[in-house]
């Protein structure tokens, strides 16, 4: 693995419906197979005015991977 200059890197995304995300997460074994390589689900937080989903990134941080995760979260939010 590439040595990063930081100890721990986490990336957070707003999400509209945390319950849909929780159900999706349960069905996919923590998102395995859907998240970019080196990304893993870390936590969610709804303690403020909005809900966020937080991912740990253990590979070089790339914009394209962030866009992939954003599209995935948008699809989850739109599900019925």
N, CA, C and O atoms as a GROMACS GRO file, in nm:
protein
  320
    1UNK      N    1   0.084  -0.118   0.000
    1UNK     CA    2   0.000   0.000   0.000
    1UNK      C    3   0.089   0.124   0.000
    1UNK      O    4   0.198   0.124   0.058
    2UNK      N    5   0.043   0.228  -0.064
    2UNK     CA    6   0.114   0.355  -0.068
    2UNK      C    7   0.105   0.423   0.067
    2UNK      O    8  -0.002   0.427   0.127
    3UNK      N    9   0.215   0.475   0.115
    3UNK     CA   10   0.217   0.546   0.243
    3UNK      C   11   0.163   0.687   0.221
    3UNK      O   12   0.218   0.764   0.143
    4UNK      N   13   0.055   0.720   0.290
    4UNK     CA   14  -0.008   0.852   0.278
    4UNK      C   15   0.057   0.948   0.378
    4UNK      O   16   0.109   0.905   0.481
    5UNK      N   17   0.053   1.077   0.349
    5UNK     CA   18   0.110   1.175   0.442
    5UNK      C   19   0.021   1.202   0.562
    5UNK      O   20   0.060   1.278   0.652
    6UNK      N   21  -0.096   1.144   0.566
    6UNK     CA   22  -0.188   1.163   0.679
    6UNK      C   23  -0.208   1.030   0.750
    6UNK      O   24  -0.184   0.923   0.694
    7UNK      N   25  -0.251   1.038   0.871
    7UNK     CA   26  -0.274   0.919   0.952
    7UNK      C   27  -0.406   0.851   0.915
    7UNK      O   28  -0.413   0.729   0.906
    8UNK      N   29  -0.510   0.930   0.895
    8UNK     CA   30  -0.642   0.875   0.869
    8UNK      C   31  -0.717   0.974   0.780
    8UNK      O   32  -0.722   1.093   0.811
    9UNK      N   33  -0.775   0.926   0.672
    9UNK     CA   34  -0.849   1.013   0.580
    9UNK      C   35  -0.993   0.964   0.574
    9UNK      O   36  -1.020   0.848   0.542
   10UNK      N   37  -1.085   1.054   0.604
   10UNK     CA   38  -1.227   1.023   0.595
   10UNK      C   39  -1.294   1.130   0.509
   10UNK      O   40  -1.257   1.247   0.512
   11UNK      N   41  -1.392   1.086   0.432
   11UNK     CA   42  -1.465   1.174   0.342
   11UNK      C   43  -1.612   1.160   0.374
   11UNK      O   44  -1.664   1.049   0.386
   12UNK      N   45  -1.682   1.274   0.387
   12UNK     CA   46  -1.824   1.273   0.424
   12UNK      C   47  -1.908   1.328   0.308
   12UNK      O   48  -1.866   1.419   0.237
   13UNK      N   49  -2.026   1.271   0.293
   13UNK     CA   50  -2.123   1.313   0.192
   13UNK      C   51  -2.258   1.335   0.258
   13UNK      O   52  -2.299   1.256   0.342
   14UNK      N   53  -2.326   1.442   0.220
   14UNK     CA   54  -2.465   1.461   0.263
   14UNK      C   55  -2.550   1.349   0.205
   14UNK      O   56  -2.524   1.301   0.095
   15UNK      N   57  -2.652   1.310   0.280
   15UNK     CA   58  -2.748   1.212   0.230
   15UNK      C   59  -2.887   1.254   0.278
   15UNK      O   60  -2.904   1.296   0.392
   16UNK      N   61  -2.984   1.241   0.191
   16UNK     CA   62  -3.120   1.283   0.223
   16UNK      C   63  -3.191   1.184   0.314
   16UNK      O   64  -3.257   1.224   0.411
   17UNK      N   65  -3.178   1.055   0.284
   17UNK     CA   66  -3.255   0.954   0.357
   17UNK      C   67  -3.162   0.850   0.416
   17UNK      O   68  -3.124   0.754   0.349
   18UNK      N   69  -3.126   0.868   0.540
   18UNK     CA   70  -3.030   0.778   0.605
   18UNK      C   71  -3.088   0.638   0.622
   18UNK      O   72  -3.013   0.540   0.622
   19UNK      N   73  -3.221   0.626   0.635
   19UNK     CA   74  -3.283   0.493   0.650
   19UNK      C   75  -3.264   0.410   0.523
   19UNK      O   76  -3.237   0.290   0.532
   20UNK      N   77  -3.279   0.472   0.406
   20UNK     CA   78  -3.254   0.400   0.281
   20UNK      C   79  -3.109   0.354   0.274
   20UNK      O   80  -3.081   0.242   0.230
   21UNK      N   81  -3.019   0.440   0.315
   21UNK     CA   82  -2.878   0.404   0.313
   21UNK      C   83  -2.850   0.287   0.408
   21UNK      O   84  -2.776   0.195   0.372
   22UNK      N   85  -2.908   0.289   0.526
   22UNK     CA   86  -2.888   0.180   0.622
   22UNK      C   87  -2.936   0.047   0.565
   22UNK      O   88  -2.868  -0.055   0.578
   23UNK      N   89  -3.054   0.048   0.502
   23UNK     CA   90  -3.106  -0.076   0.442
   23UNK      C   91  -3.014  -0.125   0.330
   23UNK      O   92  -2.985  -0.244   0.320
   24UNK      N   93  -2.968  -0.032   0.246
   24UNK     CA   94  -2.877  -0.068   0.137
   24UNK      C   95  -2.748  -0.127   0.194
   24UNK      O   96  -2.698  -0.228   0.145
   25UNK      N   97  -2.696  -0.064   0.298
   25UNK     CA   98  -2.571  -0.109   0.359
   25UNK      C   99  -2.585  -0.251   0.414
   25UNK      O  100  -2.495  -0.333   0.398
   26UNK      N  101  -2.697  -0.279   0.479
   26UNK     CA  102  -2.721  -0.413   0.533
   26UNK      C  103  -2.724  -0.518   0.423
   26UNK      O  104  -2.672  -0.629   0.440
   27UNK      N  105  -2.785  -0.484   0.310
   27UNK     CA  106  -2.798  -0.580   0.200
   27UNK      C  107  -2.667  -0.603   0.126
   27UNK      O  108  -2.650  -0.708   0.064
   28UNK      N  109  -2.575  -0.510   0.132
   28UNK     CA  110  -2.452  -0.520   0.052
   28UNK      C  111  -2.327  -0.550   0.134
   28UNK      O  112  -2.216  -0.537   0.083
   29UNK      N  113  -2.343  -0.592   0.259
   29UNK     CA  114  -2.228  -0.621   0.344
   29UNK      C  115  -2.132  -0.503   0.347
   29UNK      O  116  -2.017  -0.514   0.304
   30UNK      N  117  -2.180  -0.391   0.398
   30UNK     CA  118  -2.102  -0.267   0.414
   30UNK      C  119  -2.058  -0.206   0.281
   30UNK      O  120  -1.956  -0.138   0.275
   31UNK      N  121  -2.134  -0.230   0.175
   31UNK     CA  122  -2.105  -0.167   0.047
   31UNK      C  123  -1.998  -0.235  -0.035
   31UNK      O  124  -1.958  -0.182  -0.139
   32UNK      N  125  -1.951  -0.350   0.008
   32UNK     CA  126  -1.846  -0.421  -0.066
   32UNK      C  127  -1.894  -0.449  -0.209
   32UNK      O  128  -2.006  -0.494  -0.231
   33UNK      N  129  -1.806  -0.421  -0.303
   33UNK     CA  130  -1.839  -0.442  -0.444
   33UNK      C  131  -1.899  -0.321  -0.511
   33UNK      O  132  -1.913  -0.318  -0.633
   34UNK      N  133  -1.936  -0.219  -0.433
   34UNK     CA  134  -1.996  -0.099  -0.489
   34UNK      C  135  -1.907   0.023  -0.471
   34UNK      O  136  -1.914   0.118  -0.550
   35UNK      N  137  -1.823   0.021  -0.370
   35UNK     CA  138  -1.737   0.136  -0.341
   35UNK      C  139  -1.605   0.123  -0.415
   35UNK      O  140  -1.560   0.012  -0.443
   36UNK      N  141  -1.541   0.237  -0.447
   36UNK     CA  142  -1.410   0.230  -0.514
   36UNK      C  143  -1.308   0.156  -0.428
   36UNK      O  144  -1.322   0.148  -0.306
   37UNK      N  145  -1.209   0.103  -0.492
   37UNK     CA  146  -1.102   0.032  -0.420
   37UNK      C  147  -1.038   0.125  -0.317
   37UNK      O  148  -1.006   0.241  -0.346
   38UNK      N  149  -1.020   0.073  -0.198
   38UNK     CA  150  -0.959   0.152  -0.091
   38UNK      C  151  -1.059   0.233  -0.009
   38UNK      O  152  -1.020   0.298   0.088
   39UNK      N  153  -1.187   0.230  -0.046
   39UNK     CA  154  -1.292   0.301   0.026
   39UNK      C  155  -1.372   0.201   0.109
   39UNK      O  156  -1.399   0.090   0.065
   40UNK      N  157  -1.409   0.242   0.229
   40UNK     CA  158  -1.495   0.159   0.312
   40UNK      C  159  -1.588   0.249   0.394
   40UNK      O  160  -1.553   0.362   0.428
   41UNK      N  161  -1.705   0.195   0.423
   41UNK     CA  162  -1.800   0.270   0.505
   41UNK      C  163  -1.742   0.282   0.645
   41UNK      O  164  -1.690   0.184   0.699
   42UNK      N  165  -1.752   0.401   0.705
   42UNK     CA  166  -1.702   0.422   0.840
   42UNK      C  167  -1.814   0.448   0.939
   42UNK      O  168  -1.824   0.380   1.041
   43UNK      N  169  -1.900   0.547   0.910
   43UNK     CA  170  -2.008   0.582   1.003
   43UNK      C  171  -2.106   0.676   0.935
   43UNK      O  172  -2.081   0.727   0.826
   44UNK      N  173  -2.218   0.699   1.001
   44UNK     CA  174  -2.308   0.807   0.960
   44UNK      C  175  -2.332   0.893   1.081
   44UNK      O  176  -2.315   0.850   1.195
   45UNK      N  177  -2.374   1.016   1.054
   45UNK     CA  178  -2.397   1.110   1.163
   45UNK      C  179  -2.516   1.198   1.127
   45UNK      O  180  -2.518   1.261   1.021
   46UNK      N  181  -2.612   1.201   1.214
   46UNK     CA  182  -2.730   1.287   1.195
   46UNK      C  183  -2.748   1.377   1.317
   46UNK      O  184  -2.861   1.410   1.353
   47UNK      N  185  -2.639   1.415   1.379
   47UNK     CA  186  -2.649   1.494   1.502
   47UNK      C  187  -2.670   1.643   1.475
   47UNK      O  188  -2.713   1.716   1.564
   48UNK      N  189  -2.640   1.688   1.356
   48UNK     CA  190  -2.655   1.830   1.323
   48UNK      C  191  -2.781   1.853   1.242
   48UNK      O  192  -2.879   1.780   1.255
   49UNK      N  193  -2.777   1.954   1.160
   49UNK     CA  194  -2.893   1.991   1.079
   49UNK      C  195  -2.907   1.903   0.956
   49UNK      O  196  -3.006   1.914   0.883
   50UNK      N  197  -2.810   1.817   0.931
   50UNK     CA  198  -2.815   1.730   0.814
   50UNK      C  199  -2.752   1.596   0.850
   50UNK      O  200  -2.682   1.583   0.950
   51UNK      N  201  -2.778   1.498   0.765
   51UNK     CA  202  -2.718   1.366   0.782
   51UNK      C  203  -2.602   1.352   0.686
   51UNK      O  204  -2.609   1.396   0.571
   52UNK      N  205  -2.495   1.290   0.733
   52UNK     CA  206  -2.380   1.263   0.646
   52UNK      C  207  -2.341   1.116   0.661
   52UNK      O  208  -2.360   1.054   0.766
   53UNK      N  209  -2.286   1.064   0.553
   53UNK     CA  210  -2.228   0.930   0.552
   53UNK      C  211  -2.078   0.950   0.538
   53UNK      O  212  -2.032   1.026   0.452
   54UNK      N  213  -2.001   0.882   0.623
   54UNK     CA  214  -1.857   0.901   0.626
   54UNK      C  215  -1.788   0.772   0.579
   54UNK      O  216  -1.822   0.662   0.623
   55UNK      N  217  -1.692   0.788   0.490
   55UNK     CA  218  -1.614   0.676   0.437
   55UNK      C  219  -1.468   0.695   0.472
   55UNK      O  220  -1.417   0.807   0.474
   56UNK      N  221  -1.399   0.585   0.500
   56UNK     CA  222  -1.255   0.587   0.518
   56UNK      C  223  -1.192   0.560   0.382
   56UNK      O  224  -1.237   0.474   0.307
   57UNK      N  225  -1.087   0.636   0.351
   57UNK     CA  226  -1.018   0.620   0.223
   57UNK      C  227  -0.874   0.578   0.254
   57UNK      O  228  -0.797   0.653   0.314
   58UNK      N  229  -0.838   0.458   0.211
   58UNK     CA  230  -0.706   0.403   0.237
   58UNK      C  231  -0.625   0.387   0.109
   58UNK      O  232  -0.533   0.305   0.102
   59UNK      N  233  -0.658   0.464   0.009
   59UNK     CA  234  -0.585   0.465  -0.118
   59UNK      C  235  -0.568   0.612  -0.156
   59UNK      O  236  -0.627   0.699  -0.091
   60UNK      N  237  -0.492   0.641  -0.258
   60UNK     CA  238  -0.481   0.782  -0.298
   60UNK      C  239  -0.619   0.842  -0.323
   60UNK      O  240  -0.702   0.782  -0.391
   61UNK      N  241  -0.643   0.957  -0.268
   61UNK     CA  242  -0.771   1.025  -0.281
   61UNK      C  243  -0.784   1.081  -0.422
   61UNK      O  244  -0.704   1.164  -0.464
   62UNK      N  245  -0.886   1.033  -0.495
   62UNK     CA  246  -0.906   1.076  -0.634
   62UNK      C  247  -1.046   1.133  -0.651
   62UNK      O  248  -1.144   1.080  -0.598
   63UNK      N  249  -1.055   1.241  -0.725
   63UNK     CA  250  -1.183   1.306  -0.750
   63UNK      C  251  -1.282   1.210  -0.817
   63UNK      O  252  -1.400   1.210  -0.782
   64UNK      N  253  -1.236   1.130  -0.910
   64UNK     CA  254  -1.325   1.039  -0.981
   64UNK      C  255  -1.391   0.940  -0.884
   64UNK      O  256  -1.507   0.904  -0.903
   65UNK      N  257  -1.319   0.896  -0.782
   65UNK     CA  258  -1.377   0.805  -0.683
   65UNK      C  259  -1.485   0.876  -0.602
   65UNK      O  260  -1.589   0.817  -0.573
   66UNK      N  261  -1.460   1.000  -0.565
   66UNK     CA  262  -1.561   1.078  -0.493
   66UNK      C  263  -1.688   1.094  -0.575
   66UNK      O  264  -1.798   1.085  -0.521
   67UNK      N  265  -1.673   1.119  -0.704
   67UNK     CA  266  -1.790   1.133  -0.791
   67UNK      C  267  -1.865   1.000  -0.803
   67UNK      O  268  -1.988   0.999  -0.810
   68UNK      N  269  -1.793   0.890  -0.805
   68UNK     CA  270  -1.857   0.758  -0.809
   68UNK      C  271  -1.941   0.735  -0.685
   68UNK      O  272  -2.054   0.686  -0.695
   69UNK      N  273  -1.888   0.768  -0.569
   69UNK     CA  274  -1.962   0.750  -0.443
   69UNK      C  275  -2.082   0.844  -0.439
   69UNK      O  276  -2.190   0.804  -0.394
   70UNK      N  277  -2.066   0.968  -0.484
   70UNK     CA  278  -2.179   1.062  -0.486
   70UNK      C  279  -2.293   1.009  -0.572
   70UNK      O  280  -2.409   1.017  -0.532
   71UNK      N  281  -2.261   0.954  -0.691
   71UNK     CA  282  -2.364   0.897  -0.778
   71UNK      C  283  -2.433   0.779  -0.711
   71UNK      O  284  -2.555   0.764  -0.720
   72UNK      N  285  -2.356   0.695  -0.644
   72UNK     CA  286  -2.413   0.581  -0.571
   72UNK      C  287  -2.511   0.629  -0.465
   72UNK      O  288  -2.621   0.575  -0.454
   73UNK      N  289  -2.472   0.728  -0.386
   73UNK     CA  290  -2.560   0.780  -0.281
   73UNK      C  291  -2.686   0.844  -0.341
   73UNK      O  292  -2.795   0.830  -0.285
   74UNK      N  293  -2.672   0.912  -0.453
   74UNK     CA  294  -2.789   0.970  -0.520
   74UNK      C  295  -2.887   0.860  -0.564
   74UNK      O  296  -3.008   0.876  -0.550
   75UNK      N  297  -2.833   0.750  -0.616
   75UNK     CA  298  -2.920   0.637  -0.657
   75UNK      C  299  -2.991   0.577  -0.536
   75UNK      O  300  -3.109   0.545  -0.544
   76UNK      N  301  -2.921   0.563  -0.426
   76UNK     CA  302  -2.982   0.508  -0.305
   76UNK      C  303  -3.095   0.601  -0.257
   76UNK      O  304  -3.203   0.554  -0.220
   77UNK      N  305  -3.070   0.732  -0.258
   77UNK     CA  306  -3.172   0.829  -0.214
   77UNK      C  307  -3.298   0.822  -0.301
   77UNK      O  308  -3.408   0.844  -0.250
   78UNK      N  309  -3.283   0.792  -0.429
   78UNK     CA  310  -3.398   0.792  -0.522
   78UNK      C  311  -3.478   0.662  -0.516
   78UNK      O  312  -3.589   0.656  -0.569
   79UNK      N  313  -3.423   0.559  -0.455
   79UNK     CA  314  -3.493   0.430  -0.448
   79UNK      C  315  -3.623   0.443  -0.370
   79UNK      O  316  -3.635   0.526  -0.280
   80UNK      N  317  -3.719   0.359  -0.406
   80UNK     CA  318  -3.848   0.359  -0.336
   80UNK      C  319  -3.848   0.260  -0.224
   80UNK      O  320  -3.948   0.245  -0.154
   0.00000   0.00000   0.00000
